[in-house]
């Protein structure tokens, strides 16, 4: 007589969820699975670093424009009049295999209300926003997004994990394969060249600004793409 074998429930794979005032469930919102790309899993870290883009010293702090936990920036929008007024981001979910989900979420806006024209700057399909270049003076004159493949960002982080990531502010550490969005420019641009780039393993997850009648100063907020096996 055969005795039936009792099978217990399949072991579950817990997903790490951290709650806080800055990010909720910021590690991963997608299911963890081994990728077909060198059997590497990519996770989005919770720590956020600020990179200064530039502008004037006036204005007051404005609310941040932040992607939801597990989402990364894939483009941005700016509302302008004579100057930059408000900026916000389009965000996509980051999958563990280094691809992006189809869903798109728009952040809240940072910067003072005003302006009329809305300008769009989108990364090429399959790439994520890694920083800004352009021109700044007493305010923001021009902003152009720098975009890269998410998998390439993860690989750069692995190669440079023993370095001090702050050293990559040097132009020699820039991504030579970056693709650019279209520029967003004020009607009468001036200022001087400016740049804000995430660390080599970082991606943009938000904007931070100061403003009064218009946007005086702008920074990008970055989170690290972490690798595990």
Buried (B, 14 or more C-beta within 10 A) or exposed (E): EEEEEEEEEEEEEEEEEEEEEBBEBBBBBBEBEEBEBEEBBBBBBBEBBEBBBBBBEBBEEBEBBBBBBBBBBBBBBBBBBEBBBBBBBBBBBBBBBBBBEEEEEEBEBBBBEBBEEEBEBBBEEBBBBBBBBBBBBBBBBBBBBBBBBBBBBBBBBBEBEEEEBEEBBEEEBBBEEBBEBEBBBBEEBEBEEBBBBBBBBBBBBBBBBBBEBBBBBBBBBBBBBBBEE
